[in-house]
Amino acid sequence: MATLSEARRILDRLVAFPTVSRDTNLPLVDWVEDYLKGHGVTARRVWNEERTKANLWCSVGPDVAGGVILSGHSDVVPVEGQSWTTDPWTVTEKDGRLYGRGTCDMKGFVALALAAVPLALKAGVRRPLQIALSIDEELGCVGCVPMVAEMAARAPRAAAVIVGEPSRMRAVTGHKGGLMFRTEVTGFPVHSSLMHTGVNAIMEAAKLIDWANAQNAANRAAVPSPLAAVFDPPWTTVHVGQIRGGTAHNITAEHCTFGLDFRVVPGEAAEDWARAYQAKVAEVEAGMKAVRPETGVTLTRVFDVPPLVPEAGGAAEALARAITGDNGSHVVSYGTEAGHFQKAGYSTVVCGPGDIAQAHQADEYIEVAEFEAGWRFMQAVVAGLAA
Ligand SMILES: [Zn+2]
């Protein structure tokens, strides 16, 4: 019989794999695959392009529609530069908390989902319990995309997807979309006293960044749509958090690179924002090329996370609410893989143990009480599938 202490033992194993997004997750995947095989469950890998990492999914129970997908990511954020008082790669229990990298975000949920597999088998579920374990979530939810596509094409169609990001077991029904561009501005270096004969990449970049300022001001001043009104802030934001460029104060900068990202409220299309930015880039670039044709601006999409749009009467939301008893209305500002599942046609909700405030922190932890609440949630999901 699957128990909470088994979930806890699985968590110990998962945390011991240092699956930072930049590194391989294959040792973890091997372990999970073996664990599933031990229960007679065959999982499928969906590799990244370089075959250094793999998503993993499985379906437990009969090959029929109407099941539930439990979705979690295998990767974690780095620990460098953080001062931990415990070993980040060992689960340490103290004061009612389980410390360790990923305990909260989100190996806790993954451990509970895996422990639910023998529970589902024992209960003789009539609709399948499915698990989707992804890669590269912390790099902008980019890794799960081919797995979601494969599940949509090959797995028995699930009625609901639960993305177990930490929400303190509340049903989160909406989040903003995210879209990020790396913007590389190539100017033409001359002595600053002759700046009119060169192109200063930093000063051209400043025009694009000031465009972001103007969008933020306009969005803030506009009346939010009903879909947007529940968010904080209730408008699409355009943000530049990092910039690099220039070599000396008296040389017009040849290079300037910055990241610009949109957090798009549901109801607005990320592609419209992308087109607006591309149009501004084209305008700035035309001015640069008029001075030096060899200059220019290159845009690279870093991530594109679809929003989670609150569903009217959604099956996933109804399931999460029935189990947790939570009838509040919750939306969050961070992106998750939920948007990708919803975009693929699944009814999707975010609901998982732990608090997002502890995610990515030094001494990350999940409260034991939250982990236990997560286990009760799994028991209820399985009971529902067996009914
Ligand atoms: Zn996460």
Residues whose N, C-alpha, C, O or C-beta is under 5 A from the ligand:
A	BS01	ZN	D105 M106 E165
